[in-house]
Amino acid sequence: MFRQFISSVDGSQVYLITSFGIFLVFFIVVSIMLFFMKKDHIKYMSEMPIESDTNKTDNQEPEYNETHL
């Protein structure tokens, strides 16, 4: 199915090569950024809490305003 769609589009090789190039450039840039990232920053980010509000409890139900229902 995918081959039929691609073969019916004129200049389809340009689209395929362009999309592969964009993916490759993005992957290389992210890899370089991760390689040069400071280890202290990685440790700091890994120790951050997911939610910043520590006063919430897990079994609390959210409050709903009747006008928004």
C-alpha positions, 0 to 999 in steps of 0.5 A: 500500500505504501509503495503504491502511494509513493510510486504515484507521487511525482518526485517521491524520492525527493520527499523520502530523502528530505524526510530522512535527512531531517530525521538524521540531522535531528538525531545527530544534533540531539546526540551531540547535545546529550554528549556535551551536557554537564553530568551535574545538570543531568543529575539535577534534572533526574532528581526533580519531582514530577509535580511541584505541589507537595500538599496534594494527596493521592486520594483527593478528588478534584474540585469541580465548579458546577458552572463549568459542567 
